[in-house]
């Protein structure tokens, strides 16, 4: 457990109740002299200047806002797409990918301002506490990590009352019972009626994806071009990383593509019912997987698939900066040297279907595949191949028959 004594602390700040109350709590309960807050812009669409001012009003010495959207997409989302990273084969890690970047900016800020600790508002039940603590330790093991909300033992009502004593206004009563995490890559929704896994998610939980009844009555085709496994163009237009993801969120979202309803296994040992909206990430990974099927050799394609689940679990479990993750990164980067080309998808009524693909590195040879005129496959070679390929099985069978003679 981290020593709670610290002179200057950088707090990851969202503007919510818990992180706002962390400011006076750190100062008055744990004796911290200065609290510097850091709000990280990941494309969540919030008014961050208002959040910055709220931190100052709550007692922060300095309140910072950092825009890292471009870095988020380029250095975190795109490598995950190259890895086809889907936790439990479904979730494209939209929230999990943000945490190592927030931790990185926290550590950099702490080093810049000479802080001896960093802090976050995570509770003891979720995955994020692990992602923050482990990432911070990997980047600067000398920094203390403080987690007041994990230890203060206050209920929601008690937390609000504590904040009011220090001038932090109680939040306006929300009509929504849901807990929502949002960034450029997607939304994660939990709590409320969603805690009953039998309950169908009400339409009100969705924001980025249209209800099927309101999606277009005609399919839409979209072409995504990749260069070495990195998406670079949409419908022939070159786009910067943030614009590319935003564009695909809009295109796929209006067709209701990217909704996920799953029971997932949290790192802390409990199962959680999660609703995700990830329009862009869903179609990008789908398209990338298909392009790999065209450009990678069979053994590389199959071996890489076996590693992708490990990669996704490492990211989900907060091990972005671990040695194994770094080694997997090296393998994946090398595997992408020829994953360039274009994939065409058809979007319609909540579904995304790959309907075409082409690449200058395509290993598909129509002259070898066809049964029509122009077939260049040597059918006579098949007999010798089968003889050699089947030899171990044939010998096994012969020895078995002899021994049981």
HUMONOR-V53266 format. One record per residue. N is the residue number from 1. OMEGA is omega as a letter, one per 30 degrees, with the letter a starting at -180 (* if undefined). Layout:
N;OMEGA / N;OMEGA
This chain:
1;a / 2;l / 3;a / 4;a / 5;l / 6;l / 7;a / 8;a / 9;l / 10;a / 11;l / 12;a / 13;l / 14;a / 15;l / 16;a / 17;a / 18;a / 19;l / 20;l / 21;l / 22;a / 23;l / 24;a / 25;l / 26;a / 27;a / 28;a / 29;a / 30;l / 31;l / 32;a / 33;a / 34;l / 35;l / 36;a / 37;a / 38;l / 39;a / 40;a / 41;l / 42;a / 43;a / 44;l / 45;l / 46;l / 47;a / 48;l / 49;l / 50;l / 51;l / 52;l / 53;l / 54;l / 55;l / 56;l / 57;a / 58;l / 59;l / 60;l / 61;l / 62;l / 63;a / 64;l / 65;l / 66;l / 67;a / 68;a / 69;a / 70;l / 71;a / 72;a / 73;a / 74;a / 75;a / 76;a / 77;a / 78;l / 79;l / 80;l / 81;l / 82;a / 83;a / 84;a / 85;l / 86;l / 87;a / 88;l / 89;a / 90;a / 91;a / 92;l / 93;a / 94;l / 95;a / 96;a / 97;a / 98;a / 99;l / 100;l / 101;l / 102;l / 103;l / 104;a / 105;l / 106;a / 107;l / 108;l / 109;l / 110;l / 111;l / 112;a / 113;l / 114;l / 115;l / 116;l / 117;l / 118;a / 119;l / 120;a / 121;a / 122;l / 123;a / 124;a / 125;a / 126;l / 127;a / 128;l / 129;l / 130;a / 131;l / 132;a / 133;a / 134;l / 135;l / 136;l / 137;l / 138;a / 139;l / 140;a / 141;l / 142;a / 143;l / 144;l / 145;a / 146;a / 147;a / 148;a / 149;l / 150;a / 151;a / 152;l / 153;a / 154;l / 155;l / 156;a / 157;l / 158;l / 159;l / 160;a / 161;l / 162;l / 163;a / 164;l / 165;a / 166;l / 167;l / 168;a / 169;l / 170;a / 171;l / 172;a / 173;a / 174;l / 175;a / 176;l / 177;a / 178;l / 179;a / 180;l / 181;a / 182;l / 183;a / 184;a / 185;a / 186;l / 187;l / 188;a / 189;l / 190;l / 191;a / 192;a / 193;a / 194;l / 195;l / 196;a / 197;l / 198;a / 199;l / 200;l / 201;l / 202;a / 203;a / 204;a / 205;a / 206;a / 207;a / 208;a / 209;a / 210;l / 211;a / 212;a / 213;a / 214;l / 215;a / 216;a / 217;l / 218;l / 219;l / 220;l / 221;l / 222;l / 223;a / 224;l / 225;l / 226;l / 227;a / 228;l / 229;a / 230;l / 231;a / 232;a / 233;l / 234;a / 235;l / 236;a / 237;l / 238;a / 239;l / 240;a / 241;a / 242;l / 243;a / 244;l / 245;l / 246;l / 247;a / 248;l / 249;a / 250;a / 251;a / 252;a / 253;a / 254;l / 255;l / 256;a / 257;l / 258;l / 259;l / 260;l / 261;a / 262;l / 263;a / 264;l / 265;l / 266;l / 267;a / 268;l / 269;l / 270;l / 271;a / 272;l / 273;a / 274;l / 275;l / 276;l / 277;a / 278;a / 279;a / 280;a / 281;a / 282;a / 283;l / 284;l / 285;l / 286;a / 287;a / 288;l / 289;a / 290;l / 291;l / 292;l / 293;a / 294;a / 295;a / 296;l / 297;a / 298;a / 299;l / 300;l / 301;a / 302;l / 303;l / 304;l / 305;a / 306;a / 307;a / 308;l / 309;l / 310;l / 311;a / 312;l / 313;l / 314;l / 315;a / 316;a / 317;l / 318;a / 319;l / 320;a / 321;a / 322;l / 323;a / 324;l / 325;l / 326;l / 327;l / 328;l / 329;a / 330;l / 331;a / 332;l / 333;l / 334;a / 335;a / 336;a / 337;a / 338;l / 339;l / 340;a / 341;a / 342;l / 343;l / 344;a / 345;l / 346;a / 347;a / 348;l / 349;l / 350;a / 351;l / 352;a / 353;l / 354;a / 355;l / 356;l / 357;l / 358;a / 359;l / 360;l / 361;a / 362;l / 363;l / 364;a / 365;a / 366;a / 367;l / 368;a / 369;a / 370;l / 371;a / 372;l / 373;a / 374;l / 375;a / 376;a / 377;a / 378;a / 379;a / 380;a / 381;a / 382;a / 383;l / 384;l / 385;a / 386;l / 387;a / 388;a / 389;a / 390;a / 391;l / 392;l / 393;a / 394;l / 395;l / 396;a / 397;a / 398;l / 399;l / 400;a / 401;a / 402;a / 403;l / 404;a / 405;*
